Amino acid sequence: MDFLMKYIRHIVLWLSVLTIVAIYISSTMSALPLTAQYTRIVEIYGLTALWLLYLALLATPLTQVFPTMPYRALYLKSRRALGVSVFFFGLFHGGIAFFFLFGGLPGLSFLVPPYTNAFIIAVAALLILATMAATSFDSMVIRLGKWWKRIHRLVYLAGVFILIHALIFGRDFQRGLADSNTQLLLLAVVILLALQSLRLHRYFLRKYPAVSPGIFTGATAMLFLGISVYFYIALQGIGV
């Protein structure tokens, strides 16, 4: 356990690099046409980045709601490496899509809304992830001080951008709730929102003990239900 606690970040990062290489090699060795190979690589990289980001976002609410969960410290220690891995997969996902599927800058002229918007927010998300990856070292935590947490809270904004990008561009998600991947994503988002709502509910109860608990319960419940309904509609292809 001590070994894992010491090297968990290195292990996660090296596994991510090896996975990126393995996916690329296995896809390019298939009998598919070249464009189909790159499409497959882009999709796998994108989905992997999405689920790694989910694991990174899940860490805080899950471990705070269940403080005695097994391997809690190990999970929290790996969180930064998960975030850097999201950047790695996102960078290769975007790079291959941009240069090999879109054809570089000339190909952007063929994009129409909402794909243009999805491309713009994907670039914004990648810039956020790049900033977080560049400041993920312990030395940067000390150097940035209170600004480190403020910068890394942008991960929530990046998460929203990436989810919208996936809903618009992802072929699986375009099929709506009839697709198993879409159903799994909806369930994952609902679980994350429920844990975040419960965490915030407990935080406000501790911070403002004089306020009626019913106010916070009602507010967090409405927030949870409202966002959950939005994503349900979005995943049906009605909203986004």
C-alpha positions as CSV (number, residue, x, y, z in Angstrom):
1,M,0.0,0.0,0.0
2,D,2.9,2.4,0.8
3,F,4.3,1.7,-2.6
4,L,1.1,2.5,-4.3
5,M,0.6,5.7,-2.3
6,K,4.1,6.8,-3.3
7,Y,3.9,5.9,-7.1
8,I,0.2,6.0,-7.9
9,R,0.4,9.2,-10.0
10,H,3.3,7.7,-12.0
11,I,1.4,4.5,-12.5
12,V,-1.7,6.2,-13.7
13,L,0.3,8.4,-16.1
14,W,2.3,5.6,-17.5
15,L,-0.8,3.4,-18.0
16,S,-2.4,6.3,-19.8
17,V,0.6,6.7,-22.2
18,L,0.7,3.0,-22.9
19,T,-3.0,2.9,-23.5
20,I,-2.8,5.7,-26.0
21,V,0.0,3.9,-27.9
22,A,-1.8,0.5,-27.7
23,I,-5.1,2.0,-29.1
24,Y,-3.3,3.7,-31.9
25,I,-1.3,0.7,-32.9
26,S,-4.2,-1.8,-32.7
27,S,-6.5,0.6,-34.7
28,T,-4.0,1.3,-37.5
29,M,-3.3,-2.4,-37.9
30,S,-6.9,-3.2,-38.6
31,A,-8.3,-3.8,-42.1
32,L,-10.4,-0.7,-42.0
33,P,-9.9,2.2,-44.5
34,L,-7.6,4.9,-43.2
35,T,-10.3,7.4,-42.5
36,A,-12.3,4.7,-40.6
37,Q,-9.1,3.9,-38.6
38,Y,-8.7,7.5,-37.5
39,T,-12.4,7.9,-36.8
40,R,-12.1,4.8,-34.5
41,I,-9.0,6.2,-32.7
42,V,-10.7,9.6,-32.2
43,E,-13.8,8.1,-30.8
44,I,-11.9,5.8,-28.4
45,Y,-9.6,8.6,-27.2
46,G,-12.6,10.9,-26.7
47,L,-14.7,8.4,-24.7
48,T,-11.6,7.5,-22.6
49,A,-11.0,11.1,-21.8
50,L,-14.7,11.6,-20.9
51,W,-14.7,8.7,-18.4
52,L,-11.3,9.6,-16.9
53,L,-12.6,13.1,-16.4
54,Y,-15.7,11.6,-14.7
55,L,-13.4,9.6,-12.3
56,A,-11.5,12.8,-11.5
57,L,-14.7,14.8,-10.9
58,L,-16.2,12.0,-8.8
59,A,-13.3,11.8,-6.4
60,T,-14.2,14.8,-4.1
61,P,-18.0,14.2,-3.7
62,L,-17.6,10.4,-3.4
63,T,-14.9,10.5,-0.8
64,Q,-16.6,13.2,1.2
65,V,-20.0,11.5,1.2
66,F,-18.4,8.2,2.1
67,P,-15.3,9.2,4.2
68,T,-14.6,5.6,5.2
69,M,-14.6,4.1,1.7
70,P,-11.8,1.7,1.0
71,Y,-8.7,3.1,-0.8
72,R,-10.0,6.6,-0.2
73,A,-6.5,8.2,0.2
74,L,-5.2,6.3,-2.9
75,Y,-8.1,7.5,-5.0
76,L,-7.6,11.1,-3.9
77,K,-3.8,10.9,-4.5
78,S,-4.4,9.7,-8.1
79,R,-6.8,12.6,-8.9
80,R,-4.2,14.9,-10.4
81,A,-2.8,12.2,-12.5
82,L,-6.3,11.4,-13.8
83,G,-6.6,15.0,-14.8
84,V,-3.3,15.0,-16.6
85,S,-4.4,11.8,-18.4
86,V,-7.6,13.5,-19.5
87,F,-5.4,16.2,-21.1
88,F,-3.3,13.5,-22.9
89,F,-6.3,11.7,-24.3
90,G,-8.0,15.0,-25.2
91,L,-4.9,16.3,-26.9
92,F,-4.5,13.3,-29.2
93,H,-8.3,13.1,-29.7
94,G,-8.4,16.7,-30.9
95,G,-5.1,16.6,-32.8
96,I,-6.0,13.5,-34.9
97,A,-9.6,14.8,-35.5
98,F,-8.3,18.2,-36.5
99,F,-5.4,17.3,-38.8
100,F,-6.6,13.9,-40.2
101,L,-10.4,14.1,-40.3
102,F,-11.1,17.8,-40.7
103,G,-8.0,18.4,-42.8
104,G,-6.6,21.2,-40.7
105,L,-7.8,24.9,-40.8
106,P,-9.4,24.6,-44.3
107,G,-11.7,21.9,-43.0
108,L,-13.2,24.2,-40.3
109,S,-15.0,26.2,-43.0
110,F,-17.3,23.3,-43.7
111,L,-18.5,23.1,-40.1
112,V,-22.0,24.5,-39.4
113,P,-23.8,25.1,-36.1
114,P,-24.0,23.4,-33.7
115,Y,-20.7,21.7,-34.7
116,T,-18.9,25.0,-34.9
117,N,-19.9,25.8,-31.3
118,A,-18.9,22.3,-30.2
119,F,-15.5,22.8,-31.8
120,I,-15.0,26.1,-30.0
121,I,-15.9,24.8,-26.6
122,A,-13.7,21.8,-27.1
123,V,-10.8,24.1,-27.8
124,A,-11.7,26.0,-24.6
125,A,-11.9,22.8,-22.6
126,L,-8.5,21.6,-23.9
127,L,-6.9,25.0,-22.9
128,I,-8.3,24.6,-19.4
129,L,-7.0,21.0,-19.2
130,A,-3.6,22.2,-20.5
131,T,-3.4,24.8,-17.8
132,M,-4.4,22.3,-15.1
133,A,-1.8,19.8,-16.4
134,A,0.9,22.4,-16.4
135,T,0.1,23.4,-12.8
136,S,-0.4,19.8,-11.5
137,F,3.0,19.6,-9.8
138,D,3.6,20.0,-6.1
139,S,5.9,22.9,-6.7
140,M,3.1,24.8,-8.6
141,V,0.7,24.1,-5.7
142,I,3.2,26.0,-3.4
143,R,4.0,28.7,-5.9
144,L,0.4,29.5,-6.8
145,G,-1.0,29.3,-3.3
146,K,-4.7,30.0,-3.1
147,W,-4.8,30.6,-6.8
148,W,-4.1,26.9,-7.4
149,K,-7.5,25.8,-6.2
150,R,-9.2,28.5,-8.1
151,I,-7.5,27.5,-11.3
152,H,-8.3,23.8,-10.8
153,R,-11.9,24.5,-10.1
154,L,-12.2,25.3,-13.8
155,V,-12.3,21.5,-14.3
156,Y,-16.0,21.7,-13.7
157,L,-16.4,24.2,-16.6
158,A,-14.2,22.0,-18.7
159,G,-16.4,19.0,-17.8
160,V,-19.5,20.8,-19.0
161,F,-17.8,21.8,-22.2
162,I,-16.6,18.3,-22.9
163,L,-20.0,16.8,-22.2
164,I,-21.7,19.2,-24.6
165,H,-19.0,18.5,-27.2
166,A,-19.5,14.8,-26.8
167,L,-23.3,15.0,-27.1
168,I,-23.0,17.0,-30.4
169,F,-20.1,15.2,-32.1
170,G,-20.4,11.7,-30.6
171,R,-22.1,9.2,-32.9
172,D,-23.2,7.0,-30.0
173,F,-24.8,10.0,-28.2
174,Q,-26.6,11.2,-31.3
175,R,-28.7,8.1,-31.2
176,G,-30.2,9.3,-27.9
177,L,-31.3,7.1,-25.1
178,A,-31.7,4.1,-27.4
179,D,-27.9,3.7,-27.1
180,S,-26.4,1.9,-24.2
181,N,-23.5,4.3,-23.9
182,T,-25.9,7.2,-23.7
183,Q,-27.9,5.4,-20.9
184,L,-24.7,4.7,-19.0
185,L,-23.6,8.4,-19.4
186,L,-26.9,9.6,-18.1
187,L,-26.7,7.3,-15.1
188,A,-23.2,8.4,-14.3
189,V,-24.1,12.1,-14.5
190,V,-27.1,11.6,-12.2
191,I,-24.9,9.8,-9.7
192,L,-22.3,12.6,-9.8
193,L,-25.0,15.3,-9.4
194,A,-26.6,13.4,-6.5
195,L,-23.3,13.1,-4.7
196,Q,-22.4,16.7,-5.3
197,S,-25.9,17.8,-4.1
198,L,-25.5,15.8,-0.9
199,R,-22.0,17.1,-0.4
200,L,-23.1,20.7,-0.8
201,H,-26.1,20.1,1.4
202,R,-23.9,18.9,4.2
203,Y,-21.5,21.8,3.7
204,F,-24.2,24.4,4.0
205,L,-25.7,22.7,7.1
206,R,-22.3,22.9,8.8
207,K,-21.6,26.5,7.6
208,Y,-25.0,27.9,8.4
209,P,-26.4,25.9,11.4
210,A,-28.9,28.6,12.3
211,V,-30.8,28.3,9.0
212,S,-33.6,25.8,8.7
213,P,-32.3,22.5,7.2
214,G,-35.5,22.3,5.1
215,I,-34.3,25.3,3.0
216,F,-31.1,23.6,2.1
217,T,-32.8,20.3,1.5
218,G,-35.3,21.9,-0.9
219,A,-32.7,24.0,-2.7
220,T,-30.3,21.1,-3.3
221,A,-33.1,18.8,-4.3
222,M,-34.4,21.3,-6.9
223,L,-30.9,21.9,-8.2
224,F,-30.3,18.2,-8.6
225,L,-33.6,17.5,-10.3
226,G,-33.4,20.5,-12.6
227,I,-29.9,19.6,-13.9
228,S,-30.8,15.9,-14.2
229,V,-33.9,16.7,-16.2
230,Y,-31.9,18.9,-18.5
231,F,-29.4,16.2,-19.2
232,Y,-32.2,13.7,-19.7
233,I,-33.7,16.0,-22.4
234,A,-30.3,16.7,-23.9
235,L,-29.4,13.0,-24.2
236,Q,-32.7,12.4,-26.1
237,G,-31.5,14.9,-28.7
238,I,-34.0,17.5,-27.8
239,G,-32.0,20.0,-25.9
240,V,-28.2,20.8,-25.8
